[in-house]
Amino acid sequence: LAAIDPADSAKDAKTLLQELLQGRGLALPVYTLLATRGQAHAQTFEVQCQVESLGIRTDGSGGSRRAAEQEAARRARHQLVRR
């Protein structure tokens, strides 16, 4: 318990982005699969996260579609927080 930082959220990037948008009364982000590359056993996914009302579009990549979505959401949230 001593190693747990209460400032760190246990929530993932998609959840944090969704909560931030909902808190501002905005629509949820839309995730679009842009590409899948590689062999079936070692694929890389590229996903776009779009927050239409704010003109935010970010890309993410990862070894799974979920990982790519998380990366794109993290980048979108970063842009949103900087505004």
PyMOL commands that set and color helices and strands:
alter all, ss='L'
color gray80, all
select helices_A, chain A and resi 13-23+40-42+52-54+65-82
alter helices_A, ss='H'
color red, helices_A
select strands_A, chain A and resi 30-37+44-51+56-62
alter strands_A, ss='S'
color yellow, strands_A
deselect
rebuild
show_as cartoon
